[in-house]
Amino acid sequence: MPDAARSVAAFLRGERARQAEFLAALVRVPSDNPPGDCAPHAAHAAALLEALGLAVERHAVPEALVRARGMVSVTNLVVRHRFGPGGPVIALNAHGDAVPPGEGWTRDPYGAEVADGWMHGRGVAVSKSDFATYAWALLALKALGAAGPRRGAVELHFTYDEETGGELGPAWLLAEGISRPDYAIAAGFTYEVVHAHNGCLHLEVALRGRSAHAAKPWTGADALEAANQVLGALYAWRRGLAGRVSAIPGIGAPQMTVGLIAGGVNTNVVPDRVTLRLDRRIVPEEDPAEAEAELRAVIEGAARAFPAVAVAVRRILLAAPLVPIAGSERLGAALCRHASRVTGEAVRTGGVPLYTDARHYAARGVPVVLYGAGPRRIEDANAHAADERLPLEDLHRATEAVACALHELLQG
């Protein structure tokens, strides 16, 4: 192990308790999205970062933009540290907003309780943990002093709208020119470096018929019957997606789920309106516009069997897939090399069927991969489920791997 790597490991061993308490302090303050009132959590996180000796920039997103995205408040945080002249700027991005806890918890979702080496709480794995990963990776590099990186800069981007698409987080920081990084690392898990992920399309399908008394249903136009036709066509079409498997390991085939259905007036009334919302996952090899056009054609084709029922299809979200771009292999190689050494396992690059904020960096031409603190599978973390949890050992391992990879990338 090189001297710098030994120094990083020694520094981080001495910081483990303080790093875990920092993460616990973030978990104890709710930042549920929805409702998306996240500025208070950002203020808390900024104060914690400043207590570590880091200079924190607070970038409040204009209220009109925030309201338009269905949130209440968003303040993004940026920390910058330059090690030497020239060299790349490497951004580290994690999000502080989290899905609401929901039901089924056996522990306080905001308690940050530690049991058997695992910390429990909403957002502890996705992705408040990587506030701690990235902050301590930067602290470890600063602690190296003259033995540290000779050029380049590290930026921490802690943002607050990943659960609603990231348009007010990384996308906004980049569009406003607040940051212009050369590379980016986004929140991920410890035993794989992700260089590709799915895109996602959300559509709302509104079927509008005509209400009538249930004693004479033929005098109305049954929106629910038309919706049933549409649903049958969608599920029949979905079976064909299984044959479109991505060539990137870990991605799998495209998916389609109808996640929400609403409608009807009363038991004795012909339904005059039914609304469906569906989720279509788009693999990296697919063109998002073509995927949307195909899905709209299936819906509209099925609805034609009910000419008295009007159908309107509205896009809610279109997130492009993350596709590896030139330069991401350099990031991935450094992270895989150091993560493999730290974990004692072969850490490789691959893909995931999720979609993340990383795509916003790629859309601006910034090479990006995902790597951070977390167990081997997202299911092990109970991410977005009850009793979300994180092995603290993985937090420490990921931090060391990130710090050593950054040191290598900034050495010149």
C-alpha positions as CSV (number, residue, x, y, z in Angstrom):
1,M,0.0,0.0,0.0
2,P,1.4,3.4,-0.9
3,D,2.3,5.9,1.9
4,A,-0.6,8.2,1.0
5,A,-3.1,5.3,1.1
6,R,-1.7,4.3,4.5
7,S,-2.1,7.8,5.8
8,V,-5.6,8.1,4.5
9,A,-6.6,4.8,6.2
10,A,-5.0,5.8,9.5
11,F,-6.8,9.2,9.5
12,L,-10.2,7.7,8.7
13,R,-9.8,5.0,11.4
14,G,-9.4,7.8,14.0
15,E,-12.5,9.6,12.6
16,R,-15.0,6.7,12.5
17,A,-17.0,7.7,15.6
18,R,-17.2,11.3,14.5
19,Q,-18.2,10.3,10.9
20,A,-21.0,8.0,12.2
21,E,-22.3,10.8,14.5
22,F,-22.4,13.2,11.6
23,L,-24.5,10.8,9.6
24,A,-26.8,10.2,12.6
25,A,-27.3,13.9,12.9
26,L,-28.4,14.1,9.3
27,V,-30.9,11.2,9.7
28,R,-32.5,12.7,12.8
29,V,-33.7,15.7,10.8
30,P,-36.5,14.7,8.4
31,S,-36.3,15.7,4.8
32,D,-39.2,13.8,3.3
33,N,-40.0,14.5,-0.4
34,P,-43.0,14.8,-0.7
35,P,-43.8,17.3,0.8
36,G,-40.3,18.5,-0.1
37,D,-39.7,21.2,2.4
38,C,-35.9,20.6,2.4
39,A,-34.3,23.9,3.2
40,P,-34.3,23.2,6.9
41,H,-32.3,20.0,6.4
42,A,-29.9,21.9,4.2
43,A,-29.4,24.5,6.9
44,H,-28.7,21.8,9.4
45,A,-26.3,20.0,7.1
46,A,-24.4,23.2,6.3
47,A,-23.9,23.9,9.9
48,L,-22.5,20.4,10.5
49,L,-20.2,20.8,7.5
50,E,-18.9,24.2,8.7
51,A,-18.2,22.6,12.1
52,L,-15.8,20.3,10.2
53,G,-13.9,23.4,9.0
54,L,-15.4,23.3,5.4
55,A,-16.6,26.5,3.7
56,V,-20.2,25.9,2.5
57,E,-22.1,27.8,-0.2
58,R,-25.9,27.9,0.1
59,H,-27.7,28.1,-3.2
60,A,-31.5,28.6,-2.7
61,V,-33.6,27.6,-5.7
62,P,-36.2,30.3,-6.6
63,E,-39.5,29.7,-5.0
64,A,-41.4,29.7,-8.3
65,L,-39.3,26.9,-9.7
66,V,-39.6,24.9,-6.5
67,R,-43.4,25.2,-6.5
68,A,-43.6,24.3,-10.2
69,R,-41.9,21.0,-9.3
70,G,-44.3,20.3,-6.5
71,M,-41.9,21.0,-3.6
72,V,-41.9,23.6,-0.8
73,S,-38.2,24.7,-0.5
74,V,-34.8,23.6,-1.9
75,T,-31.4,24.9,-0.9
76,N,-28.4,23.1,-2.5
77,L,-25.0,23.1,-0.8
78,V,-21.6,23.4,-2.5
79,V,-18.2,22.9,-0.9
80,R,-15.1,23.6,-2.9
81,H,-11.4,22.9,-2.1
82,R,-8.5,23.4,-4.5
83,F,-5.4,21.4,-3.9
84,G,-3.1,22.9,-6.6
85,P,-3.1,24.8,-9.9
86,G,-4.6,23.3,-13.0
87,G,-5.9,19.8,-13.0
88,P,-9.5,18.5,-13.0
89,V,-12.4,19.6,-10.9
90,I,-14.1,16.5,-9.5
91,A,-17.6,16.8,-8.1
92,L,-19.1,14.4,-5.5
93,N,-22.9,14.5,-5.5
94,A,-25.3,13.1,-2.9
95,H,-29.0,14.0,-2.3
96,G,-30.4,14.8,1.1
97,D,-34.1,14.5,0.3
98,A,-35.7,11.1,1.0
99,V,-39.0,9.3,0.4
100,P,-41.4,9.5,3.4
101,P,-41.0,6.6,5.8
102,G,-44.4,4.9,5.2
103,E,-45.6,2.0,7.4
104,G,-44.0,-1.1,8.8
105,W,-41.0,0.3,10.7
106,T,-39.8,-1.5,13.7
107,R,-37.5,1.4,14.7
108,D,-37.9,5.1,14.8
109,P,-37.3,6.2,11.1
110,Y,-35.5,9.3,12.5
111,G,-33.8,7.7,15.4
112,A,-30.5,6.7,13.7
113,E,-30.3,3.7,16.0
114,V,-27.3,1.5,15.6
115,A,-27.7,-2.3,16.1
116,D,-25.2,-5.0,15.2
117,G,-23.1,-2.5,13.2
118,W,-26.0,-1.2,11.1
119,M,-27.5,2.3,11.4
120,H,-31.3,2.5,10.8
121,G,-33.3,5.4,9.5
122,R,-34.9,7.0,6.6
123,G,-32.3,8.2,4.1
124,V,-29.4,6.6,5.9
125,A,-28.5,4.6,2.8
126,V,-30.1,6.7,0.1
127,S,-28.2,8.9,0.2
128,K,-27.4,10.8,3.4
129,S,-24.7,8.3,4.0
130,D,-22.7,9.8,1.1
131,F,-22.8,13.3,2.6
132,A,-20.6,11.6,5.2
133,T,-18.6,9.5,2.6
134,Y,-17.7,12.5,0.5
135,A,-17.1,15.0,3.3
136,W,-14.6,12.6,5.1
137,A,-12.9,11.7,1.8
138,L,-12.2,15.4,1.4
139,L,-11.1,15.7,5.0
140,A,-8.7,12.8,4.6
141,L,-7.1,14.4,1.5
142,K,-6.8,17.7,3.3
143,A,-5.1,16.0,6.3
144,L,-2.4,14.7,3.9
145,G,-1.0,18.2,3.6
146,A,2.0,18.3,1.4
147,A,1.7,14.6,0.6
148,G,-1.8,15.2,-0.7
149,P,-3.0,15.9,-4.2
150,R,-0.8,18.2,-6.2
151,R,-3.4,19.7,-8.6
152,G,-7.1,20.0,-9.3
153,A,-10.1,20.5,-7.0
154,V,-12.8,18.6,-5.2
155,E,-16.4,19.9,-4.9
156,L,-19.2,18.5,-2.8
157,H,-22.6,18.9,-4.3
158,F,-25.3,18.2,-1.7
159,T,-28.7,18.6,-3.4
160,Y,-32.3,18.1,-2.4
161,D,-34.7,17.0,-5.2
162,E,-33.5,13.6,-6.4
163,E,-36.8,12.0,-5.4
164,T,-38.6,14.3,-7.8
165,G,-36.2,14.2,-10.7
166,G,-33.1,16.2,-9.8
167,E,-34.0,19.2,-12.0
168,L,-33.6,21.5,-9.1
169,G,-30.4,19.8,-7.8
170,P,-27.5,18.9,-10.1
171,A,-29.3,20.0,-13.2
172,W,-30.0,23.5,-11.7
173,L,-26.4,23.9,-10.4
174,L,-25.0,23.1,-13.8
175,A,-27.5,25.1,-15.8
176,E,-26.8,28.2,-13.6
177,G,-23.1,27.8,-14.0
178,I,-22.6,27.5,-10.3
179,S,-20.4,24.5,-11.0
180,R,-18.5,23.3,-14.1
181,P,-16.8,20.0,-13.1
182,D,-14.6,17.9,-15.3
183,Y,-15.7,14.6,-13.6
184,A,-18.4,13.6,-11.2
185,I,-19.0,10.8,-8.7
186,A,-22.6,10.3,-7.6
187,A,-24.1,8.4,-4.6
188,G,-23.9,4.6,-4.9
189,F,-23.1,1.5,-3.0
190,T,-19.7,0.0,-1.9
191,Y,-19.3,-3.2,-3.9
192,E,-19.9,-2.0,-7.5
193,V,-19.1,1.0,-9.5
194,V,-22.1,1.9,-11.7
195,H,-21.4,3.5,-15.1
196,A,-24.9,3.0,-16.7
197,H,-28.5,3.0,-15.5
198,N,-32.0,3.0,-16.8
199,G,-34.0,6.0,-17.9
200,C,-37.6,6.4,-16.8
201,L,-40.9,7.7,-18.4
202,H,-43.9,8.5,-16.3
203,L,-47.2,9.0,-18.2
204,E,-50.7,10.0,-17.0
205,V,-53.6,8.5,-19.0
206,A,-56.9,10.3,-18.5
207,L,-60.0,8.6,-20.0
208,R,-63.1,10.8,-19.9
209,G,-66.5,9.3,-20.6
210,R,-70.0,10.3,-19.6
211,S,-71.8,9.4,-16.3
212,A,-75.2,7.8,-16.2
213,H,-77.5,6.0,-13.7
214,A,-76.4,2.5,-13.1
215,A,-79.9,1.3,-13.9
216,K,-79.4,2.5,-17.5
217,P,-75.6,2.2,-18.1
218,W,-76.0,2.2,-21.9
219,T,-77.0,5.9,-21.7
220,G,-73.5,6.8,-20.5
221,A,-69.9,6.2,-21.7
222,D,-68.0,4.0,-19.3
223,A,-64.5,5.3,-18.8
224,L,-63.6,2.3,-16.6
225,E,-64.5,-0.2,-19.3
226,A,-62.3,1.8,-21.7
227,A,-59.6,1.8,-19.1
228,N,-59.9,-1.9,-18.8
229,Q,-59.3,-2.2,-22.5
230,V,-56.2,0.0,-22.2
231,L,-54.9,-2.0,-19.3
232,G,-55.3,-5.3,-21.1
233,A,-53.4,-3.9,-24.1
234,L,-50.6,-2.6,-21.9
235,Y,-50.1,-5.8,-20.0
236,A,-50.2,-7.9,-23.2
237,W,-47.6,-5.5,-24.8
238,R,-45.5,-5.6,-21.6
239,R,-44.8,-9.3,-22.1
240,G,-42.7,-8.5,-25.1
241,L,-40.3,-6.3,-23.1
242,A,-38.7,-9.4,-21.7
243,G,-36.9,-10.0,-25.0
244,R,-35.2,-6.6,-25.0
245,V,-32.4,-7.3,-22.5
246,S,-29.7,-4.7,-22.2
247,A,-26.1,-5.8,-23.0
248,I,-24.9,-4.0,-19.9
249,P,-24.6,-6.3,-16.9
250,G,-27.1,-5.4,-14.1
251,I,-29.6,-3.5,-16.3
252,G,-31.9,-6.4,-17.4
253,A,-34.9,-5.7,-19.6
254,P,-37.2,-2.7,-19.9
255,Q,-40.1,-2.6,-17.5
256,M,-43.6,-1.1,-17.4
257,T,-45.8,-0.8,-14.3
258,V,-49.2,0.8,-13.8
259,G,-48.7,2.2,-10.4
260,L,-51.8,4.4,-9.8
261,I,-55.5,4.1,-10.8
262,A,-58.2,6.6,-9.7
263,G,-61.7,7.3,-10.9
264,G,-65.4,6.8,-10.5
265,V,-68.2,8.8,-8.8
266,N,-70.2,6.3,-6.7
267,T,-71.2,2.6,-6.8
268,N,-74.4,3.4,-8.7
269,V,-73.0,5.7,-11.3
270,V,-71.3,4.9,-14.6
271,P,-67.7,6.1,-14.2
272,D,-67.1,9.3,-16.2
273,R,-63.4,9.6,-15.6
274,V,-60.5,7.2,-14.9
275,T,-56.9,8.2,-14.6
276,L,-53.9,5.8,-14.8
277,R,-50.3,6.6,-14.1
278,L,-47.6,4.3,-15.4
279,D,-43.8,3.9,-15.1
280,R,-41.8,2.8,-18.1
281,R,-38.1,2.0,-17.4
282,I,-35.9,2.6,-20.5
283,V,-32.6,0.7,-20.9
284,P,-29.5,2.5,-22.2
285,E,-29.8,1.0,-25.7
286,E,-33.3,2.5,-26.2
287,D,-34.1,6.0,-27.5
288,P,-36.4,7.7,-24.9
289,A,-38.5,9.5,-27.6
290,E,-39.1,6.2,-29.5
291,A,-40.0,4.5,-26.2
292,E,-42.6,7.1,-25.4
293,A,-44.0,7.1,-28.9
294,E,-44.4,3.3,-28.8
295,L,-46.2,3.4,-25.5
296,R,-48.5,6.2,-26.6
297,A,-49.4,4.2,-29.7
298,V,-50.4,1.1,-27.5
299,I,-52.6,3.3,-25.3
300,E,-54.3,5.2,-28.1
301,G,-54.8,2.1,-30.2
302,A,-56.6,0.3,-27.4
303,A,-58.8,3.3,-26.6
304,R,-60.1,3.5,-30.2
305,A,-62.4,0.6,-29.3
306,F,-64.4,3.1,-27.2
307,P,-64.9,6.2,-29.5
308,A,-67.3,7.8,-27.0
309,V,-64.5,7.9,-24.4
310,A,-61.8,10.6,-24.9
311,V,-58.2,9.7,-24.0
312,A,-55.5,12.2,-23.2
313,V,-51.9,11.1,-22.5
314,R,-49.7,13.5,-20.5
315,R,-46.0,13.1,-19.8
316,I,-45.1,13.6,-16.1
317,L,-41.4,12.7,-16.3
318,L,-38.8,11.7,-18.8
319,A,-35.4,10.8,-17.4
320,A,-32.8,9.7,-20.0
321,P,-30.7,6.6,-19.3
322,L,-27.1,7.0,-18.1
323,V,-24.8,5.8,-20.9
324,P,-21.0,5.5,-20.3
325,I,-19.3,8.5,-21.9
326,A,-15.6,9.1,-22.6
327,G,-13.7,9.7,-19.4
328,S,-16.0,7.7,-17.1
329,E,-13.7,4.7,-17.6
330,R,-10.9,6.6,-15.9
331,L,-13.1,7.3,-12.9
332,G,-14.4,3.7,-12.8
333,A,-10.9,2.2,-13.0
334,A,-9.6,4.2,-10.1
335,L,-12.6,3.5,-7.9
336,C,-12.6,-0.2,-8.8
337,R,-8.9,-0.5,-8.0
338,H,-9.1,1.1,-4.6
339,A,-12.5,-0.4,-3.6
340,S,-11.2,-3.9,-4.4
341,R,-8.2,-3.3,-2.2
342,V,-10.2,-1.9,0.6
343,T,-13.0,-4.4,0.6
344,G,-10.9,-7.5,-0.3
345,E,-13.3,-8.3,-3.1
346,A,-13.3,-7.8,-6.9
347,V,-15.2,-4.6,-7.4
348,R,-16.2,-4.1,-11.0
349,T,-18.2,-1.7,-13.1
350,G,-21.8,-2.5,-14.1
351,G,-25.3,-1.1,-14.5
352,V,-28.4,-0.8,-12.3
353,P,-32.1,-0.6,-13.4
354,L,-32.7,2.5,-11.3
355,Y,-32.4,6.1,-12.5
356,T,-30.4,8.7,-10.6
357,D,-29.2,12.3,-10.6
358,A,-25.9,11.1,-12.3
359,R,-27.7,11.5,-15.6
360,H,-27.7,15.3,-15.3
361,Y,-23.9,15.4,-15.2
362,A,-23.7,13.1,-18.3
363,A,-26.2,15.3,-20.1
364,R,-23.7,18.2,-19.7
365,G,-20.9,16.0,-21.1
366,V,-19.4,15.4,-17.6
367,P,-18.0,11.8,-17.2
368,V,-19.8,10.3,-14.2
369,V,-20.0,7.1,-12.2
370,L,-21.9,6.1,-9.1
371,Y,-20.0,4.9,-6.0
372,G,-20.6,5.4,-2.3
373,A,-21.6,3.7,0.9
374,G,-24.0,0.7,1.0
375,P,-24.4,-3.0,1.1
376,R,-24.1,-5.4,-1.8
377,R,-27.8,-5.1,-2.9
378,I,-30.3,-2.3,-2.6
379,E,-32.7,-4.8,-1.1
380,D,-30.2,-5.4,1.8
381,A,-30.4,-1.7,2.6
382,N,-34.3,-1.7,2.5
383,A,-33.9,1.4,0.4
384,H,-37.3,3.2,-0.1
385,A,-38.8,0.6,2.3
386,A,-39.4,0.2,6.0
387,D,-36.3,-0.1,8.3
388,E,-33.8,1.4,5.8
389,R,-30.3,0.6,7.1
390,L,-26.6,0.9,6.3
391,P,-23.6,-1.2,7.5
392,L,-21.3,1.4,9.1
393,E,-18.3,-0.8,8.0
394,D,-19.4,-0.1,4.4
395,L,-19.5,3.6,5.1
396,H,-15.9,3.4,6.3
397,R,-14.7,1.3,3.4
398,A,-16.4,3.5,0.7
399,T,-14.9,6.6,2.3
400,E,-11.4,5.2,2.1
401,A,-11.8,4.0,-1.5
402,V,-13.2,7.4,-2.6
403,A,-10.4,9.3,-0.9
404,C,-7.6,7.1,-2.4
405,A,-9.2,7.3,-5.9
406,L,-9.4,11.0,-5.7
407,H,-5.8,11.2,-4.5
408,E,-4.8,9.2,-7.6
409,L,-6.9,11.2,-10.0
410,L,-5.5,14.5,-8.7
411,Q,-1.9,13.6,-8.6
412,G,-1.2,14.5,-12.2
